[in-house]
Amino acid sequence: MSGETVDLDSLKGKVVLVTFWSTRCPICESEIPKLNKMAAAYRGKDVVFLAPTMDNPTRIESFLRTNPFDFEILPNSFGILLKYADPDNTGTVNLGFPAYFLVNQKGEVEMKASGWDKIDKLDSLIKNLLNAGK
């Protein structure tokens, strides 16, 4: 929540895990410690963790008192979801929380998933992408 704008195109060459979440999502809350552990394991490597949310900074700050993130939170970020989500035939985006978008070094989406228990699969894919990029 640094206030800086994140340009996703500038992250090409890195693996990017975008975790779309909400302060009102109990599954998101339970996944935060796992994501923090994974972010710590990849610190110093070409992996970026981003956590966009539609929530406003005031609500986020209150939530963070008991649920700290160890990576970049992007408040008011509905546009990022729209960049990666696939709308249905009516143009509506229906996606559960948390929603994960794993983006490869070329800026292409490798995996889209939502809900709980996706961390191990994401971790495995990140390792594969890093090894393939060597």
Order of alpha helices (4+ residues) and beta strands (2+ residues): beta-alpha-beta-alpha-beta-alpha-beta-beta-alpha
